[in-house]
Amino acid sequence: MSSVLISGASIAGPALAFWLRRHGVDVTVVEKSHTLRGGGYPIDIRGTALDVVERMGLLPRLREAHVDTRRITFLNADGSQAASIRPESLIGGDGSDLEVRRGDLAEILYGTVRDDVEFLFDNTIVSMSEHSGGVDVTFRSGLERTYDHVIGADGLHSAVRALTFGPEEQFHRYLGYCFAGFTLPNHLGLQQEALLWNEPGRAAALYAVGSTENVHGFLSFTREEAPFGAFRDPQAQRDLVASVFADDGWELPHLVKAMQASDDLFFDTVSQIRMPRWSSGRVALVGDAAYAPSFLTGQGSSLALVGAYVLAGNMSDFGAYERTIRPFVEANQNLVDVGDAELFPGTAESLAARNANLRSRETMPAPASRPEHSAMTLPDFELLSP
């Protein structure tokens, strides 16, 4: 039986582990965190990715976990309402798309494989050495093992990618925005809705999943250059975000204070990973590690799910994996460009135009789904019985 080490236990990693087990592969997953990251902001599963989760037998459970946001209200700088619309009017679709909390999806995927897959939590890969018999791996814990293949499913700032292909900066396509996500008490009593506040170049959101005691807070802002020095410095992240929103009104003082005290702050840039190839020898990348599209496309988790399925079926031919999925990946990455974010206008003129456009959608039928979301038909692979 062949052996595969997967780095990363968020979305792409466990999904890949599921399909590799169906191909009869012995799988180990290593995760730097001491446990799964629960909760988190809602993510979308749509188009071709719906076919993947249906083949996994997870569609009913994911429909149960569907967030079902009813309303998105856009606010002016003083907190007054600029527009209020149904989510479908913004993102389109026929009602089949799923929106679930990232942590809920991770928990469901983990639950499908935890009894058949070895998980090494609170650990990470520190070195790899490839040879004709496999890949020798040394972990942070001092553990040393050899695997037939190693797969990086470890996100935008992938350690496997850095070890194999070099520094992130050469593949990092910064789209001009930074963001911080965190949870805070639901002091406004929001239910199944989102509030989005804007000033030119700055945005804040409160996102209520159901009628829970906590909401997801979100702060985003434009910045000319990516703050690479802050990626591994939580205090620098907090200081940067606080300085950007220091003089703003509405709920911003409350949000900034909650951000500074948060124990689940997630800070990053709005960026893509663009690479000419996603494999080298016995090592390959999947999901955000290979082709992060940015959350502006709403396709990160969907690409991860589709990529995991295709990679698992092509472990003996990484070239076939890349040829099969690259057109789908690039079509979805091309949905956005630098500074191209309708939800986060950078100037007063573009903000006014955005609000006028949103008000026109309040009474219009929902637009159709983007064809890029379903631009790939899944190949069929011979699998072991579940």
N, C-alpha and C positions, 0 to 999 in steps of 0.2 A: 504494500500500500504506500503510495506517495505521501509526502508530508509537506504541509504549507504553514508558514508562520505569517499571520496577519497582524500588522501594527495598527491599532485603533479599534475601539469598541463602541463607536457611536452609531452611524447608520450603515455606511458602506461595508464596514468590517463584519458585523454580524450577518448582514444580508449575503455577503460573499461566503461566509462560513456555512450558511444554510445550503447554498447551492453546491459548494464543494463537497459537503457530506453526501448530497444526492448523487454526486459523481464518484463516491467511494474514496474520498481523500481524507487523510488524518490531519486535523486542523488544530492549531494553537493560536489563540488571540492574546496579544499583549496590549495592556492599556496603562498609560502613565498615571491616571487617576486611581484613587484607592477603591472607587466604586463607580457604577454608572452615574452619569449626570442626569438627574431627574428634572421634571418640570420643563422650564425653558419656553421660549417664544413659540407660537404656532408656525408650522411649516405646511407646505402644500404637497399633495401627491396628485398628479394629474396626467392625462394623456397616456403615453406608452407605459409609464410607471404603474398605472392602475392595472395593466395586464400582468405586470410582474407580481404585484401583491396578490392578485387573484390566483395566479399559478402557485403561489406560496400557501394558499389557503387562508390568508390573513384578511381578506376583504371584509368579512362580517365583523371581525373584532375592530378593525380600523373605522368602520362605519359607526360602531358604538362609541368610539373615541372622538368622533368628528366634533369639532368645536362649534360649528354653526353660528358664526358671528352674524348678527342681525342688522347692524348699522355701523357706519363709519361717519363720524361727525368731524368736519374740518373747522378749525377755529382761527380767528384772526389774532393778532398780537395781544389785544386786550381781553381775549377769551370769548368774544362774541362769535356767533356762528357764521361761518362763511358758506357752508354747504353741508348737507347731510344726505348720504346715499346708501343704498344697499351694496354690499361687497360685490355682487355679480355685475353691477353697473360699472364697477371699476376694473375688474379683472376678466369679466366675460365668463363664458362657459355655459354648459347645459344642465348644471346641477349635479353632475357626477363626480366632480372634483372633491377631494378630501382635504380638510384642514385639521391637523392634529398637533398637539404639543410635541415638540421635538423629543422631550424625555419620554413621553408615552410611546412614541414610535420606537425609540431605542429599547425600552422595556419589553415591548411586544416582540421585537426581533430577537433580543437576548433570550427571552423565554422559549423561543422555538429551537434554540441550539445549545442551551447551557448544559443539558444532560449528555450531549454527544461531542462537545468541544471543550478543550482545556482553555481556561481563562487565567492569565497571569496579570492580576491587577497590581497597581502601585509599582510598576516596573516599566522599563523601556529599553530599546535597542541602543547600545552605545557604539558598537562596531560590527562590521560584516566583512567577510572574506570569501569570495566566490572561487570555486575550483571545479574540476571535472565531476566530482562526486556530490556537489551541492553547495550550500552556503553556510559557512561557520558563523554563528552569531554569538556575541557576548552581550549579556544584559547588564543593566545597572546594578542588579543584585549580586553580580558575580557569576550567575548561572551561564554555562556555555553549552550550546547545542548546535546540531547540524540539521538543516532542512533542505528539501529538494528545491523549494521556491520561497521567496519572501515577498509579501505584498504590502505596500504602503497604502493604508486607508486612514491615514492620520492627519487629514485636514489641510487647510490652507497653508499652515506653517510646518509641513511634513518633515519629520526627522529622517525618514527613509529616503525621501527625495533628496534632501541635502547630502546624505551619505553617498548616494548613488550618482546624482547628477550635478551636485554643486550648490552654491548659494542660491537662496530663494529669489534674490533681487533680479536675477536674469530671466525669471519666468513670471514675475509678479507684475500684473498690469493693474495699476492703481486707477480707480475710476473717479477719484476726487473727493471722497467722503470718508469720514470716520464715524463710528457709532459706539454707544455703550448701552448694554441691556442689563436689567436687574429687576428684582421683585420688590414690591413695597405694599403696605396696607392699602386696602381698597376704601379709602376714606371718603370718596365721592359716591360710593354705592353703585358702581357701574355693573351692568349685567349684559353679557353677550354682545358687547359693543366696544368700539375703540374711539378715542378722542385723539385728533392729530392737530397740534398747534404749529404754526409756521411764522417765522420771520425770514427774510431773504438770507439764504445760506445756513439757516438753523431750523431744526425741527425737534419737537418733543411729542411723545405719544404715551397714552395710557391704554392698555389693552386688557379687557376683562374676559377671561375664559369662564363661561357660566356665570354663577353668582357667588364666587369664592371670596374668602376674606382678603386675598392678595390679588394684585394686578401686576402685569408686566409693564415696567417702565422702559422707555427707549429715548435716547438722546442722540441726535445725528447732526453733523455740521460739515460744511465744506472746508477743505484745507488743501493748499496748493501741492504740498509734498506729503508722502506717507511718513508717519512718525515711527520709523523702524526701531528707533531706540526705546520706544515705550512698550513694545510688544511683550517683553518679559519683565516689566517693571510696573506692578499694579498701582503704586503710589504716583508714579509719573502719569499714568492713565487718568487717575482721579483728578490730579492737579490740572491736566490739560482740559478735561471736560468742564470742570468747575470754572476755569478762566474764560472759556468760550461763552458760557451762559450766565456770567456773574451779574450782568446788568438787566436781565430780562424779567418780565412780570409774569402774570397769570399764575400757574402752579410751579413755575421754574425754580424758585427758591426751595420749595418743598421737595421737588424732584432731585435737585442737586444735593441737598442734604441727605436724602435717602440713598442716592448713588454713593456718596462718600462713606456711608455706614454699612453699605450692602456687603454681605458675605458671599454673594453669588454673581458679582460683577463679571460681565463678559464684554471685553473691549476688543475692537478690531477695525480694520479698514474695509471699505467696500471695494473689493478687488477681484480680479480673475487670475487664474493660473493658465498661461498659454505656453504649451510645450510642443516641440516638433515631434517628439516621441515619448511614449509613456512606459517604455520597458528597456531594460539593458540586461542581457544575459538571463539569469534566473530571477531577476527582480522586476516587478511591475508596480504600477500605481493605479489607483481607482478612486472615484469620487473626487472630492475637493482637492485631494493631494495631487491629482492629475489634471483636473479640468474644472476647478471652481468657477461657476458662472457669475457669482455674486448674488446676494439676496434680492437685488433689484429685479432679477429675472423670475424669482419665485421658483426656480428649477433646480436648486442645489440638491435637495433630497431625491427628487425624481431622477436626475442624472446619476446619482449614487446607486439607486436601486436598479436602474437599467444597466449601468456599467458592471455592477456585481454579477448580474445574471449572465451577461455576455462574456465577461472574463472567466467565470467558472467553467463555461463551456469551451473555452479556448486556452486552457492552461498549457497545452502542449504546443500552442502556436500563438504567441503574443502578437505577432503581426496580424493574424486574422482578427483578434480582439480589437486592435486599433483600426483596421480597415472597416470593420463592421459598425463601430459606434462613432467614429470621428465625425462623419457628416451630421449626425444627430447632435453631438456635442457642440459643434461649431455653429449650427443653426440656432441653438438656444443661447449660446454665449453672445451671438450677434444681435440679440434682442435689445441690448443696451450698449451705450458708448460712454466715453468719458464725460462727466457732468450731465449725463442724460438721465435724469430721474424726475418723473412727473410729480412724485410725492414731495420732493425736496427742492423747490425752485431756488436758484441762486441769486436772482435779482427781483426788485419790486415789480418790474414789468412782467416777468415770467410768472411770478406769484399771482398777480391780478388775472393774467390770462388763464392760469391753471384753475383758479376759483370760478371764473366765468364758465369754463368748460365743465367743471364738476356740477355746477348748478343746472347746466343744460341736460345733464345725464339723469337728474332726479326723476324725470318723467319719461325717459326714453327706455325702450326695451334693452335688455342686457346684450352686449355685443357677443359675437360668436367666439368660441375658443380659438386661441392662436394655433395655426396649423403646425408651428414648430413643436408644440407640446406632444403631438402624435405623429411626428415625421419619421417614425421608425417602426417597422413591424418586427416583432421579436422572432429570432430564429428558433427552431426546435432542436433540442439536444436529447440524446439518449440518456435517461436517468435511471438510477436505482429506485425501486419502490420505496415510498415513505415508510 
